[in-house]
Amino acid sequence: PFLFFGTYYSTIFVNNNGDLSFNQSWSTYEPTQFPIPTYPLVAPYQADVDTRGNGSVWYRITQNTTLLAKATNNIRSLTGTSVSLQWLFIATWDHVGYYSHGIDKTNTFQAVLATDNIRSYAIFLYADGLIQWPSSGAQVGFNAGNNVNYVNVPGSRTPSILNITNSSNVGVGGQWVFLISQAVPSCGVIYNYSEGSLALSGYVKCYDQPYQSSTSISDLAACNDTQIVFVGAKSSNSSTVFTIGAFGSPNVFTATYSTTRAYYDPGGAYWYLYP
């Protein structure tokens, strides 16, 4: 079974239109903004794929030691976490065309679901120069199917998503890594923090829930020790973004001070931070 936002699933559907679903197939071809009810989805690049003219979609489940070691090292190096993966589910959309019978532009991308049987990860990979359509944008992200837990990757359903081969939440263009095992609490805490002479103000961020105007760090009590909550901040006089640390359990803060594990959308005031 695979743990996805707090629920275990034993069946994964690889849907032609650039997404994976659990327990039942998902046939919608239009990029759909999350959240949506009922359907738990992983969407590396949801759009109107047509493989009748060009391309193929394939998948495999593997415990190959070489691939496990590669994926384990990838997650460790990109996120700074200690993990030993046990199996991988790899889905690939290889040079797929668009409806109807479109072959002049193609997309190549991959979704890897990985687990150590405790935590679940998703890795999205996009081939350089091989995300070419649609000009109107695709949907990228996750949907738990409960209207509560979901992620819309910045740029989804806009032309800018075509640049996903150059963007990242882990500092490597064309690679996105997500922790997707636990449901995420809707908490957000304003606080003050100093790193040397740099005074920062920021908030605790739980996936894509907006922050709340609170100054009490005790508000984190609702977050249990399996729901790691990250802290992000930006300086008051610039747009520089920092990841300051994480709460591994209520009121226990571990400082990491890294600039490579955050994505900040100033328009929506959202943090995308993953262990």
C-alpha positions, -999 to 999 in steps of 0.1 A, spaced: 0 0 0 10 36 -6 3 63 20 -11 95 4 -22 124 26 -30 101 55 -48 73 36 -34 40 24 -41 30 -12 -34 -3 -29 -45 6 -65 -29 32 -87 -43 42 -121 -20 56 -148 -42 80 -167 -34 90 -203 -39 127 -196 -8 132 -174 -19 121 -140 -22 92 -115 -53 84 -95 -60 61 -66 -87 35 -64 -105 47 -96 -95 61 -130 -98 98 -138 -107 106 -174 -110 144 -173 -88 159 -200 -91 196 -191 -65 209 -166 -85 211 -134 -77 234 -105 -74 216 -71 -91 209 -48 -117 186 -62 -138 162 -42 -137 124 -42 -107 118 -66 -72 115 -50 -48 126 -77 -11 130 -84 -7 153 -114 28 157 -129 14 174 -160 -24 171 -165 -34 181 -200 -52 167 -230 -27 140 -241 -33 121 -274 -10 92 -281 -27 81 -313 -3 102 -333 29 101 -313 43 90 -279 36 64 -253 27 61 -216 42 34 -195 48 24 -159 66 0 -137 69 -10 -100 104 -18 -90 126 -28 -61 157 -27 -83 186 -20 -59 203 4 -83 172 25 -89 164 25 -52 198 37 -44 196 64 -70 162 77 -58 173 75 -22 204 95 -28 184 119 -49 159 126 -21 186 128 5 208 152 -14 179 175 -25 160 176 8 186 169 35 164 141 49 175 106 60 154 80 40 159 45 27 134 38 0 118 3 -3 100 5 -37 93 28 -66 64 33 -89 76 50 -121 52 64 -147 65 80 -178 48 100 -206 73 98 -234 71 123 -263 33 124 -260 13 145 -284 -19 165 -279 -56 162 -290 -64 158 -318 -35 137 -332 -11 166 -326 25 156 -332 43 189 -340 48 195 -303 54 168 -276 59 165 -239 82 141 -219 78 139 -182 79 114 -154 63 109 -119 81 87 -94 62 76 -63 86 63 -36 83 51 -1 103 37 28 70 21 41 66 50 65 69 82 45 58 87 9 75 109 -17 67 121 -52 94 132 -76 84 150 -108 109 151 -136 107 172 -168 130 167 -198 149 199 -208 132 214 -238 106 187 -240 76 204 -224 62 221 -254 24 222 -250 -3 234 -242 2 272 -245 -28 276 -222 -12 257 -194 -14 223 -176 -23 214 -140 6 203 -118 1 193 -82 -17 170 -57 -53 165 -46 -62 144 -16 -99 143 -27 -111 157 6 -113 194 -3 -87 201 24 -53 188 14 -41 198 -20 -12 216 -38 -14 237 -70 22 241 -82 28 278 -91 21 284 -128 -5 257 -131 -31 264 -158 -11 293 -171 14 296 -200 43 299 -175 39 262 -166 58 255 -199 89 267 -180 86 239 -154 117 223 -170 137 253 -155 119 257 -122 121 236 -90 113 235 -53 147 219 -46 170 241 -65 175 218 -95 157 228 -127 132 203 -139 131 184 -106 104 187 -80 103 166 -48 74 164 -24 65 146 9 30 134 3 23 109 31 6 128 58 -24 150 59 -13 186 67 -28 206 95 -41 241 87 -18 260 110 1 292 105 20 312 131 35 346 128 67 348 148 100 367 150 134 352 145 170 365 143 199 349 125 230 369 134 223 405 125 195 396 100 162 402 116 134 382 99 97 379 103 77 350 89 53 322 97 50 285 100 37 272 67 17 240 61 16 233 24 -7 258 7 -27 271 37 -24 308 41 -8 321 73 -29 333 103 -23 365 123 -11 349 155 20 353 177 16 323 198 40 294 191 17 272 212 -7 271 183 16 243 169 3 219 195 -22 206 169 6 194 147 18 160 158 53 147 154 46 130 120 34 162 105 66 181 101 59 218 98 84 241 81 92 277 90 98 302 63 106 339 64 117 368 44 135 400 55 114 430 61 133 452 36 138 428 7 122 399 -12 150 375 -1 135 341 9 148 319 37 140 285 51 148 288 88 140 254 102 113 229 111 92 217 140 96 179 141 72 178 170 52 205 188 73 233 201 106 216 192 124 237 166 154 226 146 172 254 127 185 245 92 189 279 76 189 269 40 178 288 9 174 258 -14 143 243 1 117 270 -4 95 283 -31 78 316 -24 50 331 -44 48 368 -34 15 372 -52 -3 345 -31 20 347 -1 24 310 -2 53 288 8 61 254 -8 84 237 17 90 199 19 113 177 39 
